[in-house]
Amino acid sequence: MPPSSLYILEDDGTINFTQPINLSNTTNLSKVMAVSFNYTFVNSTDPAGQQLNRSAILEFYSLPFAGAQAVVDPEDDNIWDICLPPRCNNPSYNTSSKIFRMNVSSFTAYATAELSECGDLDLRLGETQSTYTLINNVSATGTCFNIINDNITLDCRGYAIYYDTSNYNNVHGINSTDNRNIIIQNCTIIQDSTTGQNAHAINIINSTKNTIINTIITTKATGSAAINLNNTQQTGINNTQINASGSALRITNSENTTINCQNNTAKYASTGTSNGIHTLNSTNTLITQCPLAQSGTGNTNAIYLENTTNLQYINGNITTKGTLSNAIKTNNSQNININTNTIQANTSILKTHNTQNLTLNCNNQPATYSTSTNTVPALSLIHI
């Protein structure tokens, strides 16, 4: 061990200062520094801590990671960055002892993190719930993150996930199958392929209690949805921005889905004929503050409901551009409440077949449609 002017030893790690430090007899170190699990902090802006703003060797004990790297919070605002030279030097991680060691040139808050590339997300050893925090943009030729256990949180902290960079089919930005209690938050997800089919940004199958918060999604292939839910229960989606070449939301065989876009317009079908929101064999769906806007001119529907029960779409404008694009289309559905503001449809405003108990309320706002060269009614109601 190098000679030290001050050595701090705690259960969760150490600070070994390597430069002389002058402290008064009344300095209370506990007020200006902290060493806890995967966290070391010295308040070097505090007068009592200014003498501690020196180079040091840090050790972090009992880390749960398969691999680790240094991160720093330079502004003490809980926003972490990868720590590189000259601030952080000689990092090393012993995967057997689970000790991470590095040299630092000065002080703020330091920690370690493991999620700097795509891969499987599993519960860490000894944990009943695990949180993974992204520390940089990541990319994958196919699927980026595959969640393989219950009780997993993925926090991207605004970093981007680029997936499907090699035009593959059936790959995803984030995939979760057969899980419970999954949280995906603060993610920007971008499909990097224009031909990959069924390559959804977020794909959740056979899962219960899913939460998607503060996401920005871009898909570029016509057969790929921004969010695909299949056989899910109790899914909540909040504050999502979508720009999709295919469908914005695809919900199949699912129950109790709640979506609030916070008035962010969900753009869909920039190419092709995918629907904006497509529900199939699903029940108890609440969609609020989700304006829908078709980006391209393909023949499609802003809202397409098949074998759907108990759906509400509330407070959202609808715009379609395709020559044969309907605003709302339903088939074999019941208990449907569409409560919108403005509707601008290139074909029918509402087209229904075998649908019971449907309410359309435009709140005294205009609902316009244009037949162009096609003779179609504003409302087409068959067997309702």
Secondary structure as UniProt FT lines:
FT   STRAND          6..10
FT   TURN            11..12
FT   STRAND          13..17
FT   TURN            25..26
FT   HELIX           29..31
FT   STRAND          33..36
FT   TURN            37..38
FT   STRAND          39..42
FT   TURN            44..45
FT   HELIX           47..52
FT   STRAND          56..60
FT   STRAND          69..73
FT   TURN            74..75
FT   STRAND          81..82
FT   TURN            85..87
FT   STRAND          88..94
FT   TURN            95..98
FT   STRAND          99..104
FT   STRAND          109..113
FT   STRAND          119..121
FT   TURN            125..126
FT   STRAND          130..134
FT   STRAND          138..139
FT   STRAND          145..147
FT   STRAND          152..155
FT   TURN            157..158
FT   STRAND          160..163
FT   TURN            165..166
FT   STRAND          174..177
FT   STRAND          180..185
FT   STRAND          188..191
FT   TURN            197..198
FT   STRAND          202..205
FT   STRAND          208..219
FT   TURN            222..223
FT   STRAND          227..230
FT   STRAND          233..244
FT   STRAND          249..252
FT   STRAND          255..260
FT   TURN            262..263
FT   STRAND          266..268
FT   STRAND          277..280
FT   STRAND          283..288
FT   STRAND          292..294
FT   STRAND          301..306
FT   STRAND          309..314
FT   STRAND          318..319
FT   TURN            323..324
FT   STRAND          326..331
FT   STRAND          334..339
FT   STRAND          343..345
FT   STRAND          350..353
FT   STRAND          356..361
FT   TURN            363..364
FT   STRAND          367..369
FT   TURN            372..373
FT   STRAND          379..382
//
